[in-house]
Amino acid sequence: MFHKSRDVKLEPSQQFLKHSVVYPANMVDTRLLSRCGIYCGACIIYRAERDSSALLEDVSRQLKVPKKEIKCNGCSSPYAEQWRNCQNCGLKACQDRMGFGTCVQCPEYDVCPDYAYLAGFTAHRGEDIRGVLARVEAGESMGILDALEKRWRCPDCGEPLMWYDNNCRSCGARVKEEPIEIDGFKPENSKPLAS
C-alpha cells in the first residue's frame, strides 16, 4: 500500500527524469538514476554508507579513505551529496557543456568512445545503461527505477545487492552466474558479513 504522496522538487541535474513531481513516498529515490543510465543504488559507496558497519569498514580500508568520507546520495543528487568520483565525472561535465540532460540526447551518443567504454564496463557487472536511457527517453523513468530497485535485490532474501556481489552479503545466496572481479577492489562477499 502506498503512503501519503509528497511533492518532490527536482534538482537541475534531475530534470531529465520525465515524470510527475508528485509520487508516493515509498517509491525509489530518483537521485539513484544517473544521467548516463547507471543505477546508483547498487554502488559500493552508496551501499557501504547504508548497509553495515562491517562493509563500511571494509570499503574504508580497501580504498584507504576515512569512513566519514564514504558518502553519496546518488549521481543525480546535489553536487555536495555525491561521492568524489561522481563529482568529477567526465560524462556529466560533457553533458553540462553540451547542454544535454542525458548522454542519449547527444547526436554523438552512438559513436562516443567514452560512453561505449562505460557501457562495456557496466555490462560486465550486469547493467544495460543504454537500455536504461532508452526507457528514460521514452518517459519511463519511474518504471525503470522500480525495475532496477528490484533487479539489485537478492532473489532469496530481498536484501540490497551491489554491482560486484557474487553472493548475497545477507544470506549468502549465489547471485551471479560467474564471479565478478574488478581491478583495485574486490569486496569480500563470498560469505555473509556480520552487521
C-alpha positions in Angstrom: 0.0 0.0 0.0 1.3 3.5 -0.9 2.0 6.1 1.7 0.7 9.6 1.5 2.0 11.4 -1.6 4.5 14.2 -1.2 5.8 16.9 -3.5 9.3 16.5 -4.8 11.4 19.4 -6.0 13.8 18.1 -8.7 17.3 19.4 -8.7 18.6 20.8 -12.1 20.6 17.6 -12.6 17.3 15.6 -12.2 15.3 17.4 -14.9 16.0 14.5 -17.3 13.6 12.4 -15.2 10.4 12.8 -17.2 7.9 12.1 -14.5 5.4 13.9 -12.4 6.8 15.7 -9.4 4.3 14.0 -7.1 4.8 10.4 -6.3 4.2 8.0 -3.4 6.7 8.4 -0.6 7.7 4.8 -0.7 8.9 4.8 -4.3 12.5 4.5 -5.1 14.8 7.6 -4.8 15.1 9.4 -8.2 18.6 10.5 -7.2 19.7 6.9 -7.8 19.4 7.1 -11.6 22.4 8.8 -13.2 22.3 10.8 -16.3 24.3 8.1 -18.2 22.0 5.3 -17.1 23.9 3.8 -14.1 21.8 2.7 -11.2 23.5 4.2 -8.1 21.5 2.1 -5.6 23.9 -0.8 -6.2 27.1 1.3 -5.9 29.5 0.1 -3.2 29.8 3.6 -1.8 26.1 4.0 -1.6 25.6 0.6 0.0 28.6 0.9 2.4 27.2 4.1 3.8 23.8 2.4 4.5 24.1 -1.3 4.9 26.5 -2.4 7.6 29.4 -1.2 9.7 31.5 -4.2 8.5 31.0 -3.2 4.9 31.8 0.4 5.6 35.0 -0.7 7.4 36.0 -2.9 4.5 35.4 -0.2 1.9 37.3 2.4 4.0 40.3 0.0 4.4 40.4 -1.1 0.8 40.0 2.4 -0.7 42.2 4.0 2.0 39.5 6.6 2.7 38.2 7.6 6.1 34.8 6.2 6.9 33.3 9.7 7.3 34.2 10.4 3.6 32.3 7.4 2.3 29.0 9.1 1.5 26.8 9.5 -1.6 23.2 10.1 -2.3 23.4 9.1 -6.0 24.7 10.8 -9.1 21.6 12.9 -9.6 21.8 14.3 -6.0 23.1 17.8 -5.4 26.9 18.1 -6.0 27.8 18.3 -2.3 25.9 14.9 -1.6 27.9 13.0 -4.3 30.9 10.7 -3.9 34.1 12.4 -5.1 34.4 10.2 -8.2 30.8 11.2 -9.1 31.5 14.8 -8.6 34.4 14.6 -11.1 32.6 12.6 -13.7 33.7 13.4 -17.2 30.4 12.4 -18.8 28.4 14.8 -16.5 30.9 17.6 -17.4 30.3 16.8 -21.1 26.5 16.8 -20.7 26.6 20.1 -18.9 29.0 21.6 -21.5 26.8 20.4 -24.4 23.5 21.3 -22.7 22.1 17.8 -22.6 20.3 16.1 -19.7 21.4 12.6 -20.6 24.0 11.1 -22.9 21.4 9.7 -25.3 20.3 13.3 -26.2 23.7 14.0 -27.7 23.9 13.4 -31.5 27.3 11.6 -31.0 25.8 9.2 -28.4 26.1 6.2 -30.7 29.7 6.8 -31.6 31.0 8.3 -28.4 34.1 6.3 -27.3 33.7 7.4 -23.6 30.1 6.2 -23.5 31.0 3.0 -25.4 33.7 2.3 -22.8 31.3 2.9 -19.9 28.6 0.8 -21.5 31.0 -2.1 -21.8 32.4 -1.7 -18.3 28.9 -1.6 -16.7 27.7 -4.5 -18.9 30.4 -6.6 -17.2 28.8 -6.1 -13.9 25.2 -6.7 -15.1 24.0 -3.3 -16.2 22.4 -2.2 -19.5 22.9 1.5 -19.3 21.9 2.1 -23.0 18.6 0.2 -22.3 18.0 2.3 -19.2 18.5 5.6 -21.1 16.1 4.3 -23.8 13.4 3.8 -21.2 14.2 7.2 -19.7 13.8 8.9 -23.0 10.5 7.0 -23.6 9.2 8.7 -20.4 9.5 5.5 -18.3 11.9 6.9 -15.6 9.9 5.7 -12.6 9.3 2.3 -14.2 12.9 1.7 -14.9 13.9 2.9 -11.4 11.4 0.4 -9.9 12.8 -2.4 -12.2 16.4 -1.5 -11.2 15.5 -1.5 -7.5 14.1 -5.0 -7.9 16.9 -6.2 -10.1 19.5 -5.2 -7.5 18.0 -7.2 -4.6 18.7 -10.8 -3.6 16.1 -13.1 -5.1 16.2 -15.2 -1.9 16.1 -12.7 0.9 15.3 -9.4 -0.8 18.2 -7.5 0.7 20.1 -4.9 -1.5 23.0 -6.1 -3.7 26.0 -4.3 -5.0 27.2 -4.4 -8.6 30.1 -6.7 -7.7 28.4 -9.0 -5.3 28.8 -12.6 -6.3 26.9 -13.8 -3.3 24.3 -12.0 -1.2 26.0 -10.3 1.7 23.0 -11.1 3.9 22.0 -14.7 3.3 25.0 -16.0 1.2 22.9 -17.0 -1.8 24.7 -17.1 -5.1 23.6 -14.1 -7.2 25.9 -14.1 -10.2 26.5 -16.9 -12.7 30.2 -16.1 -13.0 32.2 -14.3 -10.3 32.9 -10.6 -11.0 36.3 -9.1 -10.0 37.4 -5.5 -10.6 40.9 -4.2 -10.7 41.9 -2.4 -7.5 38.9 -3.5 -5.4 37.3 -6.8 -4.7 34.6 -6.8 -2.0 34.9 -9.7 0.4 31.5 -11.2 -0.3 32.0 -14.9 -0.6 30.2 -15.4 2.7 27.6 -13.3 4.6 29.0 -10.3 6.5 28.2 -9.7 10.1 26.3 -6.5 10.7 
